[in-house]
Amino acid sequence: MVKSSVTDEHVVKTSSTVKSVEVTVQILEVLTEATGAVRVTDLARQLGMTKARVSRHLQTLTHLGLVDRAREGEGYVFGRKLLKFGRAAVYRSNIVEISRPYLTDLCQQTGHTALLATPTRGGAMVVSSVPSQFEPGIMVHPGTVLSLPSSPAARLIYYYENQKPVPPRVIDNIKKYGVDFEANARGNGLGGIAAPIFEPDGLIASTVGIILSSSLLLPEPETSLLEMVKGVAESIQAEYAEGAVSSLKP
């Protein structure tokens, strides 16, 4: 009988630990989707829990550095340690590792800076790049955010995340070329070409592309450049999640 009691106690503790982990994940998911600091009251309402219970979890997460109090006003935001984990996860992700040799090949084939970007709030974040030796002035460092509406990478991610309104020209470019492109994207004489890569479930995983002089994109880019970008995207796709495609593909 004593042995059974000990076993039951172990099961209860294990169940309680698992539940605590689930609540932690739920809290972090809410903070991920939020555009700013989230108050305890709002967290409790969204999770269907009491404020006291949510507060206890937040105290633990704050102590661990996974959550921080907002600097201004009430509420909580992602902690610096969690951001550190997130950056490490992105830069060491499978798709980044897979893409490295392909980015080098794309840079060598086209003579232009090649880059891989993943979805981030408001656009696309560069997570890997290979600068062209012939264009020392064109360097895009990892962590750079490419924004709407000028960046082809950001536009593709926005479109395939089914956001509205759809940036101009994206659908026409995808239908005609299988990629998106834009000249003079930031008003600096540079432009870009980007192609999508999808997760196994069809969600957008990343984009691969090149940065180059706008003069090479006007009035229309060379077909060979578009095909090289598209071909590299297809090669990465085949290795990362072969056959995956978005239902939003026109």
N, C-alpha and C positions, 0 to 999 in steps of 0.2 A: 504493500500500500504506500509506503514512503517513496519507493522508486517511482510509482505512478504519479505521485504528487509533484515530485521534482521534474518529471517529464512534462507535466501539464504546465508548470510554472515556466519552463523553457519555451514552450510553444506560445504562451501568452506574451512573453518578452519579445520573441522573434516577430510575432504578429504586430506588436506595438512599434517595433523598430521599422518594419516595412511600411507601416502606415505613416510614420513620421517622414520617411524618405519620400513617399508619395505626396504628402502635403508640401514638402520642400520644393519638389519639382513643380507642383501646381503654382506655388507662389512665384517661382522664377519664370514660369511661362507667362504669368500675368505681367510681370515687370518687363519681359521681352516685348510683349505686344503694346505696352503703354508708350505714349509719346512724351511722357514727363514723369514726375514723381507720383507715386501712388500712395494714397492714405490708407491707414489700417481699416477704416470704415469701408472703403471701396473694396479692398482685398477680401474682407470678411463677407461682404455682400456677394461678390463674384464667385467665391468659393463655397458659399453656403455654410460658413463656420462662424463661431462666436468671435468677437473682437479679442477676448482674452486668449483664446487658443492661437489665433493668428499672431498676436503680440508675442507670445512665448516663442514661437518659431522664428519670428523676426529678430528677437533678442539673440537667439543662438546664431542665426545667419550673420548678424552684425558682428558678433564676437569673432566669428570665423573669417570675417573680411569678405564674405560673399555678397553682402548687402550693405549699403550705406544710407545714412539719413540724408535727405535732401538738404543742400546748403541754405536754400531760401524756402521758408514756409514749412508746412508739414509734409510728411510722406517719405517714401523710401525709393531708392534707385539701385541699379547694379553696383556691386562693390568692385574696387580696383582689382582684387584677386580674381574675381570672376571674369573680368575683362581680360586679364592676363591669360587665364585658361582658354578663353574664347579665341584670342589671337593665336595661341599655340595650336589650337585645334584646326583653325583655318589654314595656317601656313604649313602645317604638317599633314594635312588631310590627304586622302588617297588620290583625289583628282589633281592636286598640286603636284604630287610625286609623279603621277602618270604623265602629266603635261610637260614636265621639264625638258625632256629630249625633243619633244615636238615643237616647243617654243624656239629652241635653238635651231631646229631645221627650218622653221618658218622664217626666222630672222635671216638665215643664210640664203634661203631660196629667194626671198623678196628684197633683201638688202635694207629692210626697215625694222624698227623696234617692234618686238612681239610681246604680247602680254596676255595674262589670264586674269579675269575679274569675276568675282562672286557677288551675289545679291547682298545689298546692305540698305539700310533705311535711306531713301532719297536717291538711290542710284546704284552704282556698281563699284566695288572696292577692288583695286588691283592687289592681287596676292602673289603674283610672280611675273617677272619681266626679263627680257633679254635685249639689252640696248644694241643698236646697230653700231658697228665700228666705223661706218661711213657717215653716221649722223650723231656725232658726239653731243650735239646740243639737244637731242631728243631723248630725254631720260624720264621714265615714269617709275617712281619708286613704289614698292609695296606699301600699302596703307593709303595710297592716293585714292580719293573718291571721285569717280567720274559721274557727273550729274546730268540730269535732264534739263532741257530737251535736246541738247546738242550732241551728247555722247551716244554713239551707236550701241555700245555695250549696255549703258543704262537704259536705252530705249527698248532693246530686246528683252531685258529682264523685266521691265515695266509691262511690256506687252504680254509676255508669257506668264506673268503673275496675274494676268487678267485684270489689270488696273485700268481705270478710265479717267479721262479720255485717252484714246490711243494716240501716241505721238505721231505727227504727220510723216508720211512716206514709208513708215515701217512695213505695213502690210504689202504695199506695192513692191518694195525692195525685196522682201522675203519671197513673194510670189515669183518675181522675175529672176532674182539672182540666188536666193537661198541664204543671203546675208543682208546686213544693213550697213550703210555707210553714210558719212557726212563730211562735207568740206568745210574748212575754216571753223571747226567745232567750237573753239574758244576765242575766236577773233585774233588768233596769233599766226595765221597762215598754215596751220596744221589741221589735218583731218584724220579720220579713222575708218577702219573696216572691222566688223565684228560678226561672228557666227555663234549660234547657241549650242550648248551641250546640256543634255537632260539627265535627270535622275531616273532610276529604274521605273518609278511610278509616273514619269512624264512631267514632273515639275522641273523648272529651270534650275540647273546646277551651277552653271557658269557660262562665261563667254570667252572666246579666244579671238584675238585679232591683232591688227598692226596699227601703228601710228606713223603717218607719213605726210609729205608736203601736199597741201591742198591742190597744187597745180596738177598732181597726178590723178585727181578725182574729178576734174572738170574738163569738158562738160559731163563726161561719164568716165568712170574708172576703167582701166584696162581689164578685159575679161580674164586674162591670166592671173592678175592679182586676186580677183574675187575667187577664182577657182582654187588658188593655193590656200587661201584662208579657209574656204569651205572644206577643202580636202583634209587639212589638218584637224579641223573640228570633227570631221567624220572619223578620222583615225583615233582621236582621243575618245570619242563616243563609243567606238567599237571595243576599246579596251576597258573603258570605265563602266558602261552599261549598254552592251550591244543590243540594238533593236529598239531602244527607248526613244519615244517621240511624244511630243505634246499634242493633246487634242485640239489645241488652239492654233496649230500650224496651218496656215492657209493653203 
